[in-house]
């Protein structure tokens, strides 16, 4: 019995080691968008410094025309100033519209609550939408839209190992459902699951390192096509590998293995989708 226990420690240790190496390696690389975000923020701040300076003068077109009539401004300067004022007004309107769109048309949590309590049925939202909007507006009081998205992505990506770990028992359970219960125990399906997920993590790490290597080259159309092709092949191989691995492990004939493997993949895609959605909602709820 002790010998059997020791023989099953291999897949467990293998998965733990590969999981550790994969996610540690990925975490060591900085995010690609940091510099872009900083530069865009700098440009945004520069624009905001210029626009309020013009807007703070509170000059109206009629006043500018009046200065032109008394000879203080030339007609050329008059046209230039009026054009600048018109552009400033359009920018301010655009900012206001963009903010409303970004906040889903609501200015505050109080406004949302008021609409839900006293508004017409046509403008009220469902309970799920209300929860999402209320959380978004509450977080928006101390964060920008960009910060909310950044916090969400960081938290979501950081906890992917936990999601995989939680998903693996479901994967093994679907294997148990589609096979002979007397011949194959749940523990046996767990061993197959550990091997398969170890392969997936190795492939993810390989694709990640290849992608980072291609970034060293000039960003040409050909290079972007190569990156896309490699990722597509990798994703295809993740799914394809399950079919021969399943046939070898469970020793089924080709057609029987193909039929069972296809059903198992479809069921697991549905389970994975539900799990990812639930985890995304949980991650969003934990943003502060």
C-alpha positions as CSV (number, residue, x, y, z in Angstrom):
1,X,0.0,0.0,0.0
2,X,2.8,2.4,0.9
3,X,4.5,1.6,-2.4
4,X,1.3,2.5,-4.3
5,X,1.0,5.8,-2.5
6,X,4.6,6.6,-3.3
7,X,4.0,5.8,-7.0
8,X,1.2,8.3,-7.2
9,X,3.3,11.2,-5.7
10,X,5.0,11.7,-9.0
11,X,2.1,13.5,-10.9
12,X,1.3,15.6,-7.8
13,X,4.9,16.8,-7.4
14,X,5.2,17.3,-11.2
15,X,2.1,19.5,-11.3
16,X,3.2,21.6,-8.2
17,X,6.7,22.1,-9.7
18,X,5.5,23.0,-13.2
19,X,2.8,25.3,-11.8
20,X,5.3,27.1,-9.6
21,X,7.8,27.6,-12.4
22,X,5.2,28.7,-14.9
23,X,3.5,31.4,-12.8
24,X,6.7,32.5,-11.2
25,X,8.3,33.1,-14.6
26,X,5.2,34.9,-15.9
27,X,5.2,37.2,-12.8
28,X,8.8,38.2,-13.3
29,X,8.0,39.9,-16.6
30,X,6.7,43.5,-16.4
31,X,3.4,44.5,-18.0
32,X,3.8,45.7,-21.6
33,X,1.4,48.6,-21.2
34,X,3.0,50.5,-18.4
35,X,5.1,52.9,-20.5
36,X,2.2,53.5,-22.9
37,X,-0.1,54.3,-20.0
38,X,2.4,56.7,-18.4
39,X,3.0,58.5,-21.7
40,X,-0.7,58.8,-22.4
41,X,-1.3,60.2,-18.9
42,X,1.5,62.7,-19.4
43,X,-0.1,63.9,-22.7
44,X,-3.5,64.0,-21.1
45,X,-2.2,66.1,-18.2
46,X,-0.5,68.5,-20.7
47,X,-3.7,69.0,-22.6
48,X,-5.7,69.5,-19.4
49,X,-3.2,72.2,-18.3
50,X,-3.7,74.1,-21.6
51,X,-7.4,73.9,-21.9
52,X,-8.4,75.2,-18.5
53,X,-6.0,78.2,-19.1
54,X,-8.1,79.2,-22.1
55,X,-11.4,78.3,-20.4
56,X,-10.6,80.3,-17.2
57,X,-10.6,83.6,-19.1
58,X,-14.4,83.3,-19.5
59,X,-14.2,85.1,-22.8
60,X,-17.4,85.0,-24.9
61,X,-17.6,85.5,-28.7
62,X,-19.6,88.7,-28.3
63,X,-16.8,90.2,-26.1
64,X,-14.2,89.3,-28.6
65,X,-16.2,91.0,-31.4
66,X,-16.6,94.0,-29.2
67,X,-12.8,94.3,-28.7
68,X,-12.4,94.0,-32.5
69,X,-14.9,96.9,-33.1
70,X,-13.0,99.3,-30.8
71,X,-9.7,98.4,-32.5
72,X,-8.0,96.4,-29.7
73,X,-8.0,93.2,-31.7
74,X,-7.5,92.8,-35.4
75,X,-10.0,90.7,-37.5
76,X,-7.4,88.0,-38.0
77,X,-6.9,87.6,-34.2
78,X,-10.6,87.8,-33.7
79,X,-11.2,84.8,-36.0
80,X,-8.4,82.9,-34.3
81,X,-9.7,83.4,-30.7
82,X,-13.3,82.5,-31.7
83,X,-12.1,79.3,-33.3
84,X,-10.1,78.4,-30.2
85,X,-13.1,79.1,-28.0
86,X,-15.3,76.9,-30.2
87,X,-12.8,74.0,-30.0
88,X,-12.5,74.3,-26.2
89,X,-16.3,74.1,-25.9
90,X,-16.4,71.0,-28.1
91,X,-13.7,69.4,-26.0
92,X,-15.5,70.1,-22.8
93,X,-18.7,68.7,-24.2
94,X,-16.8,65.6,-25.4
95,X,-15.4,65.1,-21.9
96,X,-18.8,65.3,-20.3
97,X,-20.3,62.8,-22.8
98,X,-17.4,60.4,-22.4
99,X,-17.7,60.5,-18.6
100,X,-21.4,59.7,-18.8
101,X,-20.8,56.8,-21.2
102,X,-17.9,55.5,-18.9
103,X,-20.3,55.7,-15.9
104,X,-23.1,54.1,-17.8
105,X,-25.2,57.2,-17.7
106,X,-25.2,57.6,-13.9
107,X,-23.5,60.4,-12.0
108,X,-23.5,58.8,-8.5
109,X,-24.7,55.9,-6.3
110,X,-27.4,58.2,-4.9
111,X,-28.8,58.9,-8.4
112,X,-28.8,55.2,-9.2
113,X,-30.6,54.4,-5.9
114,X,-33.1,57.2,-6.5
115,X,-33.9,55.9,-10.0
116,X,-34.3,52.3,-8.7
117,X,-36.7,53.5,-6.0
118,X,-38.8,56.2,-7.7
119,X,-38.0,55.9,-11.4
120,X,-40.2,54.5,-14.1
121,X,-40.1,50.7,-14.8
122,X,-38.6,51.4,-18.3
123,X,-35.4,53.1,-16.8
124,X,-35.0,50.7,-13.9
125,X,-32.3,48.0,-14.2
126,X,-32.3,44.3,-13.1
127,X,-30.9,43.2,-9.8
128,X,-27.7,42.0,-11.4
129,X,-27.2,45.2,-13.3
130,X,-28.0,47.2,-10.2
131,X,-25.3,45.3,-8.2
132,X,-22.8,45.9,-11.0
133,X,-23.5,49.6,-11.5
134,X,-23.6,50.3,-7.7
135,X,-20.3,48.6,-7.2
136,X,-18.8,50.4,-10.3
137,X,-20.0,53.9,-9.1
138,X,-18.8,53.2,-5.6
139,X,-15.3,52.3,-6.7
140,X,-15.3,55.2,-9.2
141,X,-15.4,57.6,-6.2
142,X,-11.8,56.8,-5.5
143,X,-10.5,55.4,-8.8
144,X,-10.5,56.3,-12.5
145,X,-11.9,53.9,-15.1
146,X,-8.3,52.9,-16.0
147,X,-7.4,52.2,-12.4
148,X,-10.5,50.0,-12.0
149,X,-9.7,48.0,-15.1
150,X,-6.0,47.7,-14.1
151,X,-6.9,46.5,-10.6
152,X,-9.3,44.0,-12.0
153,X,-6.8,42.6,-14.5
154,X,-4.0,42.4,-11.9
155,X,-6.2,40.6,-9.4
156,X,-7.7,38.3,-12.0
157,X,-4.4,37.2,-13.5
158,X,-2.7,36.8,-10.1
159,X,-5.4,34.3,-9.0
160,X,-5.4,32.2,-12.2
161,X,-3.4,29.4,-10.4
162,X,-6.2,29.2,-7.8
163,X,-8.9,29.0,-10.5
164,X,-7.0,26.2,-12.2
165,X,-6.6,24.4,-8.9
166,X,-10.4,24.7,-8.2
167,X,-11.3,23.6,-11.7
168,X,-9.2,20.4,-11.8
169,X,-11.6,18.4,-9.5
170,X,-14.5,19.3,-11.9
171,X,-12.4,18.1,-14.8
172,X,-11.6,14.8,-13.1
173,X,-15.3,14.5,-12.2
174,X,-16.4,14.7,-15.8
175,X,-13.9,12.0,-16.7
176,X,-15.4,9.9,-14.0
177,X,-18.9,10.4,-15.4
178,X,-18.0,9.1,-18.9
179,X,-16.1,6.0,-17.9
180,X,-16.7,2.7,-16.2
181,X,-17.1,3.3,-12.5
182,X,-15.9,-0.2,-11.6
183,X,-12.8,-0.2,-13.7
184,X,-11.8,3.4,-13.2
185,X,-11.9,5.2,-9.8
186,X,-12.1,8.9,-9.3
187,X,-8.5,8.8,-8.1
188,X,-7.4,7.4,-11.5
189,X,-9.0,10.3,-13.3
190,X,-7.2,12.6,-10.9
191,X,-3.9,11.2,-12.0
192,X,-4.8,11.8,-15.7
193,X,-5.9,15.3,-14.9
194,X,-2.6,16.1,-13.2
195,X,-0.6,14.9,-16.2
196,X,-2.8,16.8,-18.7
197,X,-2.8,20.1,-16.7
198,X,1.0,19.8,-16.3
199,X,1.2,19.6,-20.1
200,X,-1.1,22.6,-20.5
201,X,1.1,24.7,-18.1
202,X,4.3,23.7,-19.9
203,X,2.7,24.8,-23.2
204,X,1.4,28.1,-21.7
205,X,4.9,28.8,-20.4
206,X,6.5,28.0,-23.8
207,X,4.0,30.2,-25.7
208,X,4.6,33.0,-23.2
209,X,8.4,32.9,-23.6
210,X,8.1,32.7,-27.4
211,X,5.8,35.7,-27.4
212,X,8.2,37.7,-25.2
213,X,11.1,36.7,-27.5
214,X,9.2,38.0,-30.6
215,X,8.8,41.4,-28.9
216,X,12.5,41.9,-29.2
217,X,12.1,42.2,-33.0
218,X,10.7,45.2,-34.8
219,X,6.9,45.3,-34.7
220,X,6.2,44.6,-38.4
221,X,3.1,43.1,-40.0
222,X,5.0,39.8,-40.7
223,X,6.1,39.6,-37.0
224,X,2.5,40.2,-35.8
225,X,1.3,37.4,-38.1
226,X,4.0,35.1,-36.8
227,X,2.9,35.8,-33.2
228,X,-0.8,35.2,-34.0
229,X,0.0,32.0,-35.8
230,X,2.1,30.6,-32.9
231,X,-0.6,31.5,-30.4
232,X,-3.3,29.9,-32.6
233,X,-1.3,26.7,-33.0
234,X,-0.7,26.6,-29.3
235,X,-4.4,26.9,-28.4
236,X,-5.3,24.3,-31.0
237,X,-2.6,21.9,-29.6
238,X,-4.0,22.3,-26.0
239,X,-7.3,20.9,-27.2
240,X,-6.0,18.3,-29.7
241,X,-3.5,16.8,-27.2
242,X,-6.4,15.6,-25.0
243,X,-7.6,13.2,-27.7
244,X,-4.5,11.0,-28.1
245,X,-3.7,11.3,-24.4
246,X,-7.2,10.1,-23.5
247,X,-7.0,7.2,-26.0
248,X,-3.6,6.0,-24.6
249,X,-4.6,6.3,-21.0
250,X,-8.0,4.7,-21.1
251,X,-7.1,2.2,-23.9
252,X,-10.2,2.8,-26.0
253,X,-10.5,2.2,-29.7
254,X,-10.3,5.3,-31.9
255,X,-14.1,6.0,-32.5
256,X,-15.1,5.3,-28.8
257,X,-12.3,7.6,-27.6
258,X,-13.1,10.3,-30.1
259,X,-16.8,10.3,-29.1
260,X,-16.1,10.4,-25.3
261,X,-13.3,13.0,-25.7
262,X,-15.5,15.3,-27.7
263,X,-18.3,15.2,-25.1
264,X,-15.8,15.7,-22.2
265,X,-14.3,18.7,-24.0
266,X,-17.7,20.3,-24.6
267,X,-18.9,19.7,-21.0
268,X,-15.6,21.1,-19.6
269,X,-15.7,24.2,-21.8
270,X,-19.2,25.0,-20.4
271,X,-18.0,24.4,-16.8
272,X,-14.9,26.5,-17.4
273,X,-16.9,29.3,-18.8
274,X,-19.2,29.3,-15.8
275,X,-16.3,29.2,-13.4
276,X,-14.5,32.1,-15.1
277,X,-17.6,34.2,-15.1
278,X,-18.2,33.6,-11.4
279,X,-14.5,34.3,-10.6
280,X,-14.6,37.5,-12.6
281,X,-17.7,38.6,-10.6
282,X,-15.9,37.8,-7.4
283,X,-12.8,39.7,-8.5
284,X,-14.9,42.7,-9.4
285,X,-16.7,42.6,-6.1
286,X,-13.3,42.7,-4.2
287,X,-12.0,45.8,-5.9
288,X,-11.7,48.8,-3.6
